[in-house]
Amino acid sequence: MFDFIRIQYHLDKLTAEQVQGFVPRWLTAEQAEAIINWEV
């Protein structure tokens, strides 16, 4: 699920708030931060 959410975020299909909303069900807080702060 991490990779799917990461790709969707970087394709601008998800906002940072939506990614944070997936914690704790599908992501850890650390994974959410990694997605949001990752530079392409």
Secondary structure, DSSP 4 states (H G I P E B T S, - for coil): -HHHHHHHHHTTSS-HHHHHHTTTTT--HHHHHHHHH---
